[in-house]
Amino acid sequence: MAYSTENADIMRADLGIAPGLSEKKMFGGLCFMLHGNMVCGVMKDHAMYRVGKPREAQALVAGAEPFALTGRKMGGMVQLDDGAFTDDATRCALTDLALAHANSLPAKERA
């Protein structure tokens, strides 16, 4: 299994139901998109959140770590390992930051 389906269910619950919310398999895991823009996702042993560069420092203070998919840090993205993912307050703070970022972007047209 490439990602935890239990963590995906938790992330779905954190995101709630919103128009324009969708799921897409990506990076060997599952990503959640808002109007075609990545919000967050689950991978084998961690969760990632696209909070945007302006909100990255706030996300790190909230308890996240920089996200590095191939060993190289990806600006504007943070991650939580499985242990930190269990903290509801941290996870929800990151979800709010990621949704705010996705809402600030123009919707992508479907291909």
N, C-alpha and C positions, 0 to 999 in steps of 0.2 A: 504494500500500500504506500503510495507516494505522499499521502497526507492523512491526518487524523480526521475521520468523518465526524467524530465527537466535537472536535474543535471547530469544524466547519458549521455544525449545528449551533454551537455557542455564538459564533460570529454572525450567523443568520439572525439569531435572536437579538443580538446587540444592534444590528442594523435596522431591524424592524421591517415594516412593509412601506415602501416608498415608490411612487411612480418613477420609472426609468431605472430601477435597480435590476441588475441581471448578474448571472454567474458565467464564468468562462474558465476552462482548464488552461493553465498557463504556468510556465516555469516548473513543471512537474507537480504542480499543486492546483489549487482552486482560487481564482481571484473573483472578487466582487466588484462590479462596475456600476457607476451611476451615469446614465446618459452616455455610455461608452468610455468614460474616464475611470481609471483604476482607483478604487477606494482602499481596499485591503485584501488580504488573502491568507491562506494557510498553506504551509509547506510541511515536509516530513516532520521536522522537530521544532518548528517555530511559526509564528504569525508575523506578517508584515503589514505595514500601514503606510500609505502614501499621503503624508501630511503636508508636503510642499516645503520648499526651503525656508520661507518666512516663519513657518510653525515648527521647524525641526528642533530648535533649541528648547522650545516649550515641551515637545514630546520627549526629549531626552531627560528633562527635569521630572516629567511625569513617571519615568521609570523604564523607558525604552532604551535600546542600544542602536547604534548606526547599523544600517542594513548593507550587507556586502554579499551579493549573490555569488560572484566569482572571485572573492577575496579583495575586490576593489569596492570602496564605499560608494554608494549611490545616493547623491544628494537629494534631500527632500523625502527620503524613505527611511523608516525605522523598523525595528523588529522586537519581538518579545519571544523569549524561549518558553518552553512548555511550563516551567515553574512560574514565571512572571505572568503567563497567560491566565493563570487561575485567579489572579487578583482582579476582581470585578471593577474596582475603581480605576485602576490603571488602564485596563482594557477599554472601558467605556470612555475615558478621557481621550484615548488615542482614536477611538471610533469617531468621536465628535470632531476632533481635529481633522481627520481624514475626510469626513463628510463635508466639512466646511471648505476644505481645499477643492474637492470634486465639484461642489456647488459653485465655486468661483471660476470654473473653467467653462468654455463654450461646449455645448453638447456636440458629440461627434456623430456624423451621419453614418448610417448603416451601410456597410459595403455590399 
